[in-house]
Amino acid sequence: MNKIFYQRPITLFKALSFLVIVSFIQSQNIIDAYLIGNYTTTLMGTQAQGLILPRDLDFHKDVERQNELWVINENNLDGGSHGGSTVTYYDAGQETQWTEYRKDSYSGHFMHTASAIAMSENGTFGNTLDCQDANNNSDGYFTGPVLWDSDTSVYARVNQNGPLLGSHLDMIHQTPYGEGIASAGENVYWVFDGFHNAIVKYDFVQPHIVGGDDHSDGKVWRHSEVVVQRSPGLSSHMEFDPASGWLYIADTGNERIIKMDPNSGTVTGNLNPYGETLAGYYNMSGTDWDVVADTGLIKPTGLDIYDGKLLISDYSNGDIIVYDITQDPVVELGRIETGITNQIMGLKVGPEGEIWFVCHTAHELYQLTTLLMGDVNGDGSYTTIDVILCVQYIMGLIDLEEDEIYRSDLNFDGKINLFDVLHIVDVVAN
């Protein structure tokens, strides 16, 4: 790291003046720290823990389980030609991290070539299938998203020897080559439909009994005007922006990122469901959508949104591109160059701002971490000592080491001043 020179206020009076006039301060975004090369890359998972062609990952939405990281594999460790599996990382990234590999005995159909996973706030999770037909029929098109329960006493535990169809909660078979999935809450999921080149909304409504096969209450809305293109063998991940409500999509085959308003569009007709009876299957038109970025991208696959920042992983060159989506048009802020080419498939930002991604054929899980900004003395926690050190530096009473100065600059403006002190006070208090 190069030597950095920071400006100090000349007097304590100046600092106190700031305190009087400052009533609001913009919080920092930890993603900014990665863009200046301030991060560490750590291998966190391998095939030894059950990773086998991992395609995607997501953190549990329950606050009590927020450090549970679920990775979905395209395949399994049993040697079968199809049938995905999962590896759950408990206490992910912590010293107490441990893993659990699971494969439902009926995953040959319900996780056939699993390509994406999304957790819902209600404890369910959905996955898509990157195949033409989940029954391996060469002239069939019977496949689509699947609903599961993340309750570990149910998932891959119930009905493993029949007579019902494993532990799945529901499945609707209207999307061959599903490449991405995003949860809209409850049992509603949005899917990247690589066969129909469209974005599709699925509502499982009331799941059938565990392992059942009654899908008749399901509803599907195909947004045909949102034209997307799959890239064979690659996932195309999607995520909702909690601030705007828009759905962001990695349109991999078209080498771009798009977004759509999930509340837009009108029903213009009914579609005929393939191979099953549904409560409704609708074609939509008039959907409001737009291109977010279409330059500097080769094979965008992974996608996540964190505090106004859109993160995209490019499978081709391994770059993680960061955009500011609070601006219109969006602004590319920079790139994290991992140097891992033709591997990164899924991307997720953890609850503390750490960046996780999976490498497909390498069967690996990585974590990027950055310095704990505000932890001035580097002891791994926020305390009043950090506040005191920062104040003493501002007053000219002490000097700080270069890394301590860097951790003190919470708003990344190149200056250590009262703004940074207020930041540290806030994190200590909370």
LUMFIDO-902553 format. One record per residue (C-alpha): residue number from 1; x, y, z; residue in one letter. Coordinates in steps of 0.2 Angstrom, whole numbers, plus 5000, padded with zeros to 4 digits. Each point is the difference from the previous one (the first is absolute). Layout:
<atoms>
(NUM (X Y Z) "A")
...
</atoms>
This chain:
<atoms>
(1 (5000 5000 5000) "M")
(2 (5007 5017 4996) "N")
(3 (5003 5013 5013) "K")
(4 (4984 5011 5002) "I")
(5 (5000 5018 5007) "F")
(6 (4984 5005 5009) "Y")
(7 (4995 5018 5005) "Q")
(8 (4997 5004 5018) "R")
(9 (4990 5014 5007) "P")
(10 (5011 5013 5007) "I")
(11 (4991 5003 5017) "T")
(12 (4988 4991 5011) "L")
(13 (4989 5015 4998) "F")
(14 (4998 4996 4982) "K")
(15 (4995 4982 5004) "A")
(16 (4987 5006 5013) "L")
(17 (4993 5012 4987) "S")
(18 (4997 4985 4988) "F")
(19 (4991 4991 5015) "L")
(20 (4988 5015 5002) "V")
(21 (4995 5001 4981) "I")
(22 (5000 4982 4995) "V")
(23 (4983 4991 5003) "S")
(24 (5001 4987 4987) "F")
(25 (5014 4990 4992) "I")
(26 (4999 4988 4986) "Q")
(27 (5005 4983 5004) "S")
(28 (5014 4991 4992) "Q")
(29 (4998 4985 4988) "N")
(30 (5013 4987 5004) "I")
(31 (5000 4995 4981) "I")
(32 (5010 5016 4997) "D")
(33 (5015 4992 5009) "A")
(34 (5001 4986 4988) "Y")
(35 (5002 5011 4985) "L")
(36 (5016 5007 5006) "I")
(37 (5008 4983 5002) "G")
(38 (4997 4999 5018) "N")
(39 (4994 4982 5002) "Y")
(40 (5006 4982 5004) "T")
(41 (4995 4985 4990) "T")
(42 (4997 4984 5009) "T")
(43 (4996 4982 4994) "L")
(44 (4985 4995 5012) "M")
(45 (4993 4984 4992) "G")
(46 (5006 4986 4988) "T")
(47 (4994 4983 4994) "Q")
(48 (5005 4993 5016) "A")
(49 (4985 5008 5008) "Q")
(50 (4988 4995 4986) "G")
(51 (5002 5013 4987) "L")
(52 (4998 4992 4983) "I")
(53 (4997 5012 4985) "L")
(54 (4992 5014 5012) "P")
(55 (4989 5013 4990) "R")
(56 (4993 5012 5013) "D")
(57 (4999 5005 5018) "L")
(58 (4989 5009 5012) "D")
(59 (4999 5005 5018) "F")
(60 (4985 4995 5011) "H")
(61 (4988 5014 5002) "K")
(62 (4995 4996 5019) "D")
(63 (5010 5012 5011) "V")
(64 (5004 4986 5012) "E")
(65 (5007 4990 4985) "R")
(66 (5008 5014 4990) "Q")
(67 (5018 4992 5001) "N")
(68 (4993 4985 4991) "E")
(69 (5007 5000 4982) "L")
(70 (4992 4987 4989) "W")
(71 (5009 4995 4984) "V")
(72 (4991 4990 4986) "I")
(73 (5009 4988 4990) "N")
(74 (4996 4995 4982) "E")
(75 (5004 4982 5004) "N")
(76 (5004 4989 5015) "N")
(77 (5013 4989 5008) "L")
(78 (4991 4984 4996) "D")
(79 (5007 4998 4983) "G")
(80 (4983 5002 4991) "G")
(81 (4999 5010 4983) "S")
(82 (4987 5012 5007) "H")
(83 (4992 5005 5017) "G")
(84 (5006 5015 5009) "G")
(85 (5004 5002 5018) "S")
(86 (5004 5013 5013) "T")
(87 (5014 5004 5012) "V")
(88 (4995 5011 5015) "T")
(89 (5014 5011 5009) "Y")
(90 (4995 5003 5018) "Y")
(91 (5008 5015 5008) "D")
(92 (5007 5004 4983) "A")
(93 (5017 5009 5000) "G")
(94 (5001 4998 5019) "Q")
(95 (5013 4989 5010) "E")
(96 (4985 4989 5004) "T")
(97 (4995 4997 4982) "Q")
(98 (4995 4982 4996) "W")
(99 (4991 4992 4985) "T")
(100 (4986 4988 4996) "E")
(101 (4998 4992 4983) "Y")
(102 (4982 4994 4995) "R")
(103 (4992 4992 4985) "K")
(104 (4982 4996 4999) "D")
(105 (4997 4982 4994) "S")
(106 (4989 5007 4987) "Y")
(107 (5011 5014 4994) "S")
(108 (5003 4991 4983) "G")
(109 (4983 5009 4996) "H")
(110 (4998 5015 5012) "F")
(111 (5019 5005 4999) "M")
(112 (5004 4994 4983) "H")
(113 (5014 5011 4994) "T")
(114 (4997 5012 5014) "A")
(115 (5005 5018 4994) "S")
(116 (4994 5013 5013) "A")
(117 (4994 5001 5018) "I")
(118 (4990 5014 5009) "A")
(119 (4994 5001 5018) "M")
(120 (4984 5007 5005) "S")
(121 (4995 5009 5016) "E")
(122 (4988 4987 5004) "N")
(123 (5013 4986 5002) "G")
(124 (4997 4992 4983) "T")
(125 (5013 5000 4986) "F")
(126 (4998 4998 4981) "G")
(127 (5012 4993 4987) "N")
(128 (5000 5000 4981) "T")
(129 (5005 4986 4988) "L")
(130 (5012 5002 4985) "D")
(131 (4993 4986 4990) "C")
(132 (4987 4997 4986) "Q")
(133 (4990 4986 5009) "D")
(134 (5002 4995 5019) "A")
(135 (4995 4982 4995) "N")
(136 (5014 4999 4987) "N")
(137 (4987 4998 4985) "N")
(138 (5008 5006 4984) "S")
(139 (4984 5006 4993) "D")
(140 (4993 5007 5017) "G")
(141 (5000 5017 5008) "Y")
(142 (4994 4996 5018) "F")
(143 (5010 5010 5012) "T")
(144 (5000 5016 5009) "G")
(145 (5003 5008 5017) "P")
(146 (4999 4990 5016) "V")
(147 (4995 5005 5018) "L")
(148 (5008 4993 5016) "W")
(149 (5000 5002 5019) "D")
(150 (5016 5006 5008) "S")
(151 (4995 4991 5016) "D")
(152 (5014 4988 5002) "T")
(153 (4988 4987 5008) "S")
(154 (4991 5000 4983) "V")
(155 (5012 5004 4986) "Y")
(156 (5008 4984 4993) "A")
(157 (4994 4991 5016) "R")
(158 (4981 4996 4997) "V")
(159 (4994 4987 4987) "N")
(160 (5017 4995 4995) "Q")
(161 (4995 4982 4998) "N")
(162 (4983 5005 4992) "G")
(163 (4986 4997 4997) "P")
(164 (4998 5018 4998) "L")
(165 (5012 5011 4989) "L")
(166 (5013 5004 5012) "G")
(167 (5000 5016 5010) "S")
(168 (4996 5013 4987) "H")
(169 (4985 5012 5004) "L")
(170 (4994 5004 4982) "D")
(171 (5006 5001 4982) "M")
(172 (4992 5008 4984) "I")
(173 (5007 4994 4984) "H")
(174 (4999 5015 4987) "Q")
(175 (5018 5005 4999) "T")
(176 (5013 4989 4991) "P")
(177 (5018 5007 5002) "Y")
(178 (4996 5010 5015) "G")
(179 (5016 5010 5004) "E")
(180 (4996 5012 5014) "G")
(181 (4988 5003 5014) "I")
(182 (4995 5013 5012) "A")
(183 (4988 5000 5015) "S")
(184 (4986 5013 5001) "A")
(185 (4995 4994 5017) "G")
(186 (4988 4986 5006) "E")
(187 (4999 4987 4986) "N")
(188 (5002 5012 4986) "V")
(189 (5016 4999 4989) "Y")
(190 (5006 5007 4984) "W")
(191 (5010 4990 4988) "V")
(192 (5011 5002 4985) "F")
(193 (4992 4989 4986) "D")
(194 (5013 4995 4988) "G")
(195 (4989 4990 4989) "F")
(196 (4987 5014 4997) "H")
(197 (5013 5014 5001) "N")
(198 (4989 5009 5013) "A")
(199 (4999 5004 5019) "I")
(200 (4986 4991 5008) "V")
(201 (4991 5002 5017) "K")
(202 (4995 4984 5009) "Y")
(203 (4988 4999 5015) "D")
(204 (4999 4983 5008) "F")
(205 (4986 5007 5011) "V")
(206 (4997 4986 5012) "Q")
(207 (5013 4986 4999) "P")
(208 (4994 4983 4999) "H")
(209 (5004 4987 5014) "I")
(210 (5018 4996 5001) "V")
(211 (5005 4989 4986) "G")
(212 (4983 5002 4991) "G")
(213 (4996 5004 4982) "D")
(214 (4985 5011 5000) "D")
(215 (5005 5016 4991) "H")
(216 (4982 5006 4995) "S")
(217 (5000 5016 5010) "D")
(218 (5016 5006 4992) "G")
(219 (5000 5016 4990) "K")
(220 (5013 5006 4987) "V")
(221 (5002 5017 4991) "W")
(222 (5012 5001 4985) "R")
(223 (5007 5017 4996) "H")
(224 (5004 4996 4982) "S")
(225 (5005 5018 4996) "E")
(226 (5015 4999 5012) "V")
(227 (5010 4990 4987) "V")
(228 (5015 4992 5008) "V")
(229 (5013 4987 4993) "Q")
(230 (5008 4986 5010) "R")
(231 (5018 4995 4997) "S")
(232 (5000 4981 5000) "P")
(233 (5008 4992 5016) "G")
(234 (5000 5017 5009) "L")
(235 (4988 5007 5013) "S")
(236 (4992 5017 4999) "S")
(237 (4997 5006 5017) "H")
(238 (4987 5013 5006) "M")
(239 (4996 5011 5015) "E")
(240 (4988 5013 5006) "F")
(241 (5006 5017 5005) "D")
(242 (4991 5003 5017) "P")
(243 (5001 5019 4998) "A")
(244 (4991 5001 4983) "S")
(245 (4991 4983 4999) "G")
(246 (5007 4997 4982) "W")
(247 (5007 4983 4995) "L")
(248 (5017 5000 4994) "Y")
(249 (5005 4986 4987) "I")
(250 (5017 4994 4993) "A")
(251 (4995 4997 4982) "D")
(252 (5015 4990 4997) "T")
(253 (4998 4995 4982) "G")
(254 (4997 5018 4995) "N")
(255 (5015 5006 5010) "E")
(256 (4990 5013 5010) "R")
(257 (4991 5004 5016) "I")
(258 (4982 5004 4999) "I")
(259 (4987 5005 5013) "K")
(260 (4981 4999 5000) "M")
(261 (4985 5006 5011) "D")
(262 (4992 4985 5006) "P")
(263 (4984 5009 5003) "N")
(264 (4998 5006 4982) "S")
(265 (4992 4991 4985) "G")
(266 (4982 4994 4997) "T")
(267 (4993 4983 4996) "V")
(268 (4997 4999 4981) "T")
(269 (4995 4982 4998) "G")
(270 (5001 4982 5007) "N")
(271 (5014 4988 4997) "L")
(272 (4998 4981 4999) "N")
(273 (5009 4991 5014) "P")
(274 (5011 4986 4995) "Y")
(275 (4997 4983 5008) "G")
(276 (4990 5006 5015) "E")
(277 (4985 5010 5006) "T")
(278 (5002 5017 5007) "L")
(279 (4989 5013 5008) "A")
(280 (5007 5013 4987) "G")
(281 (5013 5002 4987) "Y")
(282 (5000 5017 4993) "Y")
(283 (5010 5010 4986) "N")
(284 (5004 5017 5006) "M")
(285 (5004 5016 4989) "S")
(286 (5004 5018 5004) "G")
(287 (5013 4995 5013) "T")
(288 (5011 5015 5005) "D")
(289 (5019 4995 4998) "W")
(290 (5016 5008 4995) "D")
(291 (5018 4996 4997) "V")
(292 (5012 5004 5015) "V")
(293 (5017 4996 4992) "A")
(294 (5005 4993 4983) "D")
(295 (5018 5004 4998) "T")
(296 (5015 4992 5008) "G")
(297 (4991 4984 5003) "L")
(298 (5004 4983 4992) "I")
(299 (4991 4986 5010) "K")
(300 (4991 5009 5015) "P")
(301 (4994 4986 5011) "T")
(302 (5000 5004 5019) "G")
(303 (4990 5014 5006) "L")
(304 (4996 5008 5017) "D")
(305 (4995 5017 5008) "I")
(306 (5006 5007 5016) "Y")
(307 (4996 5017 5006) "D")
(308 (4998 5009 4984) "G")
(309 (5014 4990 4991) "K")
(310 (4997 4988 4986) "L")
(311 (5014 4986 5000) "L")
(312 (5002 4990 4984) "I")
(313 (5012 4985 4997) "S")
(314 (5006 4997 4983) "D")
(315 (5003 4982 4996) "Y")
(316 (5012 5003 4986) "S")
(317 (5013 5011 5009) "N")
(318 (4996 4998 5018) "G")
(319 (4997 5018 5003) "D")
(320 (4987 5006 5013) "I")
(321 (4993 5016 4993) "I")
(322 (4992 5013 5012) "V")
(323 (4987 5012 4995) "Y")
(324 (4992 5014 5010) "D")
(325 (4981 4997 4996) "I")
(326 (4995 5015 5010) "T")
(327 (5005 5011 4986) "Q")
(328 (4990 5001 4983) "D")
(329 (5008 4995 4989) "P")
(330 (5010 4988 5010) "V")
(331 (5019 5003 5003) "V")
(332 (5013 4986 4999) "E")
(333 (5011 5003 5015) "L")
(334 (5013 4988 4997) "G")
(335 (5005 4982 4999) "R")
(336 (5007 4987 5012) "I")
(337 (5012 4989 4989) "E")
(338 (5000 4983 5008) "T")
(339 (5010 4993 4985) "G")
(340 (4989 4984 5001) "I")
(341 (4995 4997 4982) "T")
(342 (4986 4989 4993) "N")
(343 (4995 4995 5018) "Q")
(344 (4989 5012 5010) "I")
(345 (4982 4996 4998) "M")
(346 (4991 5007 5015) "G")
(347 (5003 5015 5012) "L")
(348 (4993 5006 5016) "K")
(349 (5004 5013 5013) "V")
(350 (4999 4994 5018) "G")
(351 (4992 5009 5015) "P")
(352 (5016 5009 5005) "E")
(353 (5004 5005 4982) "G")
(354 (5012 4986 4996) "E")
(355 (4999 4994 4982) "I")
(356 (4997 4981 4996) "W")
(357 (5001 4991 4983) "F")
(358 (5001 4982 4994) "V")
(359 (5011 4993 4986) "C")
(360 (4991 4988 4989) "H")
(361 (5012 4986 4994) "T")
(362 (5013 5004 5013) "A")
(363 (4987 4995 5013) "H")
(364 (5005 5014 5012) "E")
(365 (4992 5014 5011) "L")
(366 (5010 5016 5003) "Y")
(367 (4997 5015 5012) "Q")
(368 (5007 5017 4997) "L")
(369 (5002 5011 5016) "T")
(370 (5006 5017 5003) "T")
(371 (5006 5010 5015) "L")
(372 (4988 5003 5014) "L")
(373 (4998 5019 4997) "M")
(374 (4999 5009 5017) "G")
(375 (5010 4987 5009) "D")
(376 (5015 5012 5002) "V")
(377 (5011 4989 5011) "N")
(378 (4996 4985 4990) "G")
(379 (4995 4989 5014) "D")
(380 (4985 4993 4991) "G")
(381 (4986 5010 5009) "S")
(382 (4993 5017 5002) "Y")
(383 (5004 5008 5017) "T")
(384 (5001 5017 5008) "T")
(385 (5019 4998 4998) "I")
(386 (4998 5002 4981) "D")
(387 (4990 5016 5003) "V")
(388 (5014 5007 5012) "I")
(389 (5014 4996 4988) "L")
(390 (4991 5009 4986) "C")
(391 (4997 5015 5010) "V")
(392 (5017 5001 5006) "Q")
(393 (5007 4999 4983) "Y")
(394 (4989 5014 4994) "I")
(395 (5006 5011 5015) "M")
(396 (5018 4996 4995) "G")
(397 (5004 4991 5016) "L")
(398 (5005 4984 4992) "I")
(399 (5005 4992 4984) "D")
(400 (4992 4985 4992) "L")
(401 (5008 4986 4989) "E")
(402 (4995 5000 4982) "E")
(403 (4988 4986 5002) "D")
(404 (4992 5008 5015) "E")
(405 (4998 5016 4990) "I")
(406 (4991 4991 4986) "Y")
(407 (4988 4991 5012) "R")
(408 (4996 5017 5008) "S")
(409 (4994 5007 4983) "D")
(410 (4982 4993 5000) "L")
(411 (4993 5011 4986) "N")
(412 (5016 4998 4989) "F")
(413 (5002 5018 4997) "D")
(414 (5019 5000 5004) "G")
(415 (4998 5010 5016) "K")
(416 (4999 4995 5018) "I")
(417 (4988 5012 5008) "N")
(418 (4984 5001 5011) "L")
(419 (4990 4992 4986) "F")
(420 (5010 4984 5003) "D")
(421 (4999 5002 5019) "V")
(422 (4981 5001 4999) "L")
(423 (5000 4984 4989) "H")
(424 (5010 4991 5013) "I")
(425 (4989 5006 5014) "V")
(426 (4985 4993 4991) "D")
(427 (5007 4983 4997) "V")
(428 (5006 4999 5018) "V")
(429 (4983 5004 5006) "A")
(430 (4991 4988 4989) "N")
</atoms>
